[in-house]
């Protein structure tokens, strides 16, 4: 109907888009399900049978990108800190704490593993933080910290929610050439409302135009302001900041994000607040 296709880069307005268009393709029971991949909505790997595809030369498709540092923090807060996908990431979250959390003096590794298992179970059940031993620094928080999350990425953990956006963009560009799409639009998450409305105009879909597409999201991460951004990144060591830049180098260049400038601002924040300690929420 719209002759408009979307090539997703996850954690870059993906929830906004799929929730906005969902009612046009699925019933309300599916669209209201906050866990989209359990609701029967088709995902990108399910479209890889090219024999079932046909050229669509009058179609356009779009991709949304996002500044890499902000995308990583968004992924962490949504997938790890709020434990909205506890079952999916359960083993990985336990592994992150075991391998990257500092052991306090006098605590044996076997004791630490028991503590982590208890804390993780407490948090997943949504119990009050008073059940935690607040005097044991190894128990706080009862989920991986942002530093531990980044350390796991540096160790090689990959996932569609924090893989480089340019990887998905490249796959979509190849598919676009095979299917002979008319146009390819690259939008930014930072200016999504404005740019998406412009795409709708250019593709003769002005009747779909609206404001604040985020209202359609079913899986929004907690909001974070610029100060919170630097507070979280102040916990990341310099070598891991450099690794993030190397990891997302293509995204920074292709989509024109000044990642070096972001890293510089993180260093300045650390210099201004050398003793800053990030406090993590202890309940859902």
C-alpha positions as CSV (number, residue, x, y, z in Angstrom):
1,X,0.0,0.0,0.0
2,X,2.7,2.5,1.0
3,X,5.4,1.1,-1.4
4,X,7.8,1.8,1.5
5,X,10.2,-0.7,3.0
6,X,12.3,-0.3,6.2
7,X,15.7,-1.8,6.8
8,X,16.1,-2.0,10.6
9,X,19.1,-0.9,12.6
10,X,18.0,-1.9,16.1
11,X,18.1,0.6,18.9
12,X,17.8,3.3,16.3
13,X,14.0,4.2,16.4
14,X,13.2,0.5,15.5
15,X,10.5,0.2,18.1
16,X,8.9,3.5,17.1
17,X,8.7,2.4,13.4
18,X,7.5,-1.1,13.9
19,X,4.9,0.0,16.4
20,X,3.7,2.8,14.2
21,X,3.2,0.6,11.1
22,X,2.2,-2.6,13.0
23,X,-1.6,-2.0,12.9
24,X,-1.5,-1.9,9.1
25,X,-0.2,-5.5,9.0
26,X,-1.1,-7.2,12.2
27,X,-3.9,-7.4,14.8
28,X,-4.1,-5.4,18.0
29,X,-3.1,-8.5,20.0
30,X,0.2,-8.6,18.2
31,X,0.9,-4.9,18.1
32,X,0.2,-4.4,21.8
33,X,2.7,-7.2,22.7
34,X,5.8,-5.4,24.2
35,X,8.0,-8.3,23.3
36,X,7.8,-8.1,19.5
37,X,9.8,-11.1,18.5
38,X,7.5,-13.3,20.6
39,X,4.4,-11.8,19.0
40,X,4.8,-13.4,15.6
41,X,6.1,-10.3,13.9
42,X,8.5,-11.2,11.1
43,X,12.2,-10.3,11.6
44,X,14.9,-9.6,9.0
45,X,16.4,-13.1,8.9
46,X,13.0,-14.4,7.7
47,X,13.2,-12.4,4.5
48,X,16.4,-14.0,3.2
49,X,14.7,-16.4,0.7
50,X,15.3,-14.4,-2.4
51,X,13.2,-16.8,-4.5
52,X,10.1,-15.4,-2.8
53,X,11.1,-11.8,-3.5
54,X,10.3,-9.8,-6.7
55,X,11.7,-6.6,-8.1
56,X,9.8,-3.5,-6.7
57,X,11.2,-0.7,-8.8
58,X,8.5,1.7,-7.7
59,X,9.3,1.2,-4.0
60,X,11.6,3.2,-1.7
61,X,13.3,2.0,1.5
62,X,14.8,3.7,4.4
63,X,17.3,3.1,7.2
64,X,17.6,4.9,10.5
65,X,21.0,5.4,12.1
66,X,22.0,6.5,15.6
67,X,25.1,8.0,17.2
68,X,27.1,4.9,18.4
69,X,27.8,6.0,22.0
70,X,24.1,6.9,22.6
71,X,23.0,3.7,20.9
72,X,25.1,1.6,23.2
73,X,23.8,3.3,26.4
74,X,20.3,3.0,25.1
75,X,20.8,-0.7,24.5
76,X,22.3,-1.2,28.0
77,X,19.5,0.7,29.9
78,X,16.8,-1.1,27.9
79,X,18.1,-4.6,27.7
80,X,20.3,-4.9,30.8
81,X,19.6,-2.3,33.5
82,X,15.8,-2.6,33.4
83,X,16.0,-6.3,32.7
84,X,13.1,-6.2,30.3
85,X,14.6,-9.2,28.5
86,X,15.8,-11.1,31.6
87,X,15.2,-14.6,30.1
88,X,16.9,-13.8,26.8
89,X,20.1,-12.4,28.4
90,X,20.1,-14.3,31.7
91,X,23.2,-16.4,31.1
92,X,25.1,-13.5,29.6
93,X,24.3,-11.1,32.5
94,X,25.5,-13.7,35.0
95,X,28.7,-14.2,32.9
96,X,29.3,-10.4,32.8
97,X,29.2,-10.0,36.5
98,X,31.4,-13.1,37.1
99,X,34.1,-12.1,34.7
100,X,34.1,-8.3,35.0
101,X,33.0,-7.3,38.5
102,X,35.7,-6.5,41.0
103,X,35.9,-9.0,43.9
104,X,35.9,-7.2,47.3
105,X,38.7,-8.3,49.7
106,X,37.9,-11.5,51.5
107,X,35.2,-12.8,49.1
108,X,36.0,-16.1,47.4
109,X,35.0,-16.6,43.8
110,X,32.7,-19.5,44.7
111,X,30.9,-17.2,47.2
112,X,30.7,-14.5,44.6
113,X,29.0,-16.7,42.1
114,X,26.3,-17.6,44.7
115,X,25.8,-14.0,45.5
116,X,25.4,-13.2,41.8
117,X,22.8,-15.9,41.3
118,X,20.8,-14.8,44.2
119,X,20.9,-11.1,43.2
120,X,19.9,-11.9,39.6
121,X,16.9,-14.0,40.8
122,X,15.9,-11.2,43.2
123,X,15.9,-8.6,40.5
124,X,14.1,-10.6,37.9
125,X,11.3,-11.3,40.2
126,X,11.0,-7.6,40.9
127,X,11.5,-7.9,44.6
128,X,12.4,-4.9,46.8
129,X,16.1,-4.1,47.0
130,X,15.9,-4.5,50.8
131,X,16.4,-8.3,50.2
132,X,20.0,-7.4,49.0
133,X,22.9,-7.1,51.3
134,X,23.7,-3.4,50.8
135,X,26.9,-3.8,52.7
136,X,28.3,-6.2,50.1
137,X,29.6,-4.2,47.2
138,X,29.6,-7.4,45.0
139,X,25.8,-7.6,45.3
140,X,25.2,-4.0,44.1
141,X,23.7,-3.6,41.6
142,X,22.0,-7.0,41.1
143,X,22.7,-6.8,37.3
144,X,25.7,-5.9,35.2
145,X,26.9,-2.3,35.4
146,X,27.5,-0.3,32.3
147,X,31.3,-0.8,32.7
148,X,30.7,-4.6,32.8
149,X,28.5,-4.4,29.8
150,X,31.1,-2.5,27.7
151,X,33.8,-4.9,29.0
152,X,31.7,-7.8,27.6
153,X,31.4,-6.0,24.2
154,X,35.2,-5.4,24.2
155,X,35.6,-9.2,24.8
156,X,33.7,-9.9,21.7
157,X,30.0,-10.2,22.6
158,X,27.9,-9.3,19.6
159,X,24.1,-8.8,19.3
160,X,21.8,-7.1,16.7
161,X,21.0,-4.4,19.2
162,X,24.6,-3.1,19.3
163,X,26.3,-4.4,16.1
164,X,27.5,-1.7,13.8
165,X,24.6,0.0,12.0
166,X,26.7,0.1,8.8
167,X,26.6,-3.7,8.6
168,X,22.8,-3.8,8.3
169,X,22.9,-0.8,6.0
170,X,25.3,-2.7,3.7
171,X,23.1,-5.8,3.6
172,X,20.1,-3.7,2.8
173,X,21.9,-1.9,0.0
174,X,22.8,-5.2,-1.6
175,X,19.2,-6.4,-1.3
176,X,18.0,-3.0,-2.7
177,X,20.1,-3.4,-5.8
178,X,18.7,-6.9,-6.4
179,X,15.1,-5.8,-6.0
180,X,15.7,-2.5,-7.9
181,X,14.3,-0.2,-5.2
182,X,13.6,3.4,-6.4
183,X,15.2,5.3,-3.5
184,X,17.2,4.6,-0.4
185,X,16.9,7.2,2.4
186,X,19.2,7.3,5.4
187,X,17.7,9.0,8.4
188,X,19.1,9.8,11.9
189,X,17.5,8.9,15.1
190,X,18.5,12.3,16.5
191,X,16.2,14.1,13.9
192,X,13.8,11.2,13.4
193,X,10.4,13.0,13.5
194,X,11.5,15.7,11.0
195,X,13.3,13.4,8.6
196,X,10.7,10.7,8.6
197,X,8.0,13.2,7.7
198,X,10.1,14.4,4.9
199,X,10.5,10.8,3.6
200,X,6.7,10.4,3.7
201,X,6.3,13.5,1.6
202,X,8.9,12.3,-1.0
203,X,7.2,8.9,-1.2
204,X,3.6,10.3,-1.5
205,X,2.7,9.1,1.9
206,X,1.9,12.5,3.4
207,X,-1.3,11.1,4.9
208,X,0.8,9.2,7.3
209,X,2.6,12.2,8.7
210,X,2.5,12.9,12.3
211,X,4.5,14.1,15.3
212,X,6.3,12.4,18.1
213,X,6.4,8.9,16.7
214,X,7.9,7.7,20.0
215,X,4.4,7.5,21.4
216,X,3.9,4.4,19.3
217,X,6.8,2.6,20.9
218,X,6.1,-0.4,23.1
219,X,9.6,-1.0,24.3
220,X,11.1,2.4,25.1
221,X,14.3,2.6,27.1
222,X,14.4,4.9,30.2
223,X,15.0,8.4,29.1
224,X,18.4,9.8,29.7
225,X,19.6,13.4,29.5
226,X,23.0,14.7,28.5
227,X,24.3,14.7,32.1
228,X,23.3,11.1,32.6
229,X,25.0,10.2,29.4
230,X,28.4,11.5,30.7
231,X,27.7,10.0,34.2
232,X,27.4,6.5,32.7
233,X,30.4,6.9,30.4
234,X,32.5,8.3,33.2
235,X,32.7,4.7,34.5
236,X,34.3,3.4,31.2
237,X,38.1,3.2,31.1
238,X,40.0,5.0,28.4
239,X,41.1,1.8,26.5
240,X,37.4,0.8,26.3
241,X,36.4,4.2,25.0
242,X,39.0,3.8,22.2
243,X,37.7,0.3,21.5
244,X,34.2,1.7,21.0
245,X,35.5,4.2,18.5
246,X,37.4,1.5,16.6
247,X,34.4,-0.8,16.7
248,X,32.1,1.8,15.3
249,X,34.6,3.5,13.1
250,X,32.6,2.8,9.9
251,X,29.4,4.1,11.5
252,X,31.2,7.3,12.6
253,X,32.5,7.9,9.1
254,X,29.7,6.8,6.9
255,X,26.9,8.5,8.9
256,X,29.1,11.5,9.8
257,X,29.0,11.2,13.6
258,X,31.9,12.9,15.3
259,X,32.7,10.1,17.7
260,X,36.1,11.5,18.6
261,X,34.4,14.7,19.8
262,X,32.1,12.6,22.0
263,X,35.0,10.7,23.5
264,X,36.7,14.1,24.2
265,X,33.7,15.4,26.1
266,X,33.6,12.1,28.1
267,X,37.3,12.7,29.1
268,X,36.5,16.3,30.0
269,X,33.6,15.1,32.3
270,X,36.0,12.7,34.0
271,X,38.5,15.5,34.6
272,X,35.9,17.8,36.0
273,X,34.4,15.1,38.3
274,X,37.2,12.7,39.1
275,X,35.4,11.3,42.1
276,X,32.0,10.9,40.6
277,X,30.3,7.6,41.5
278,X,27.3,6.5,39.4
279,X,24.4,5.2,41.5
280,X,22.4,2.4,39.8
281,X,18.7,1.8,40.5
282,X,18.1,-1.3,42.6
283,X,14.5,-2.1,41.7
284,X,12.6,-2.4,38.4
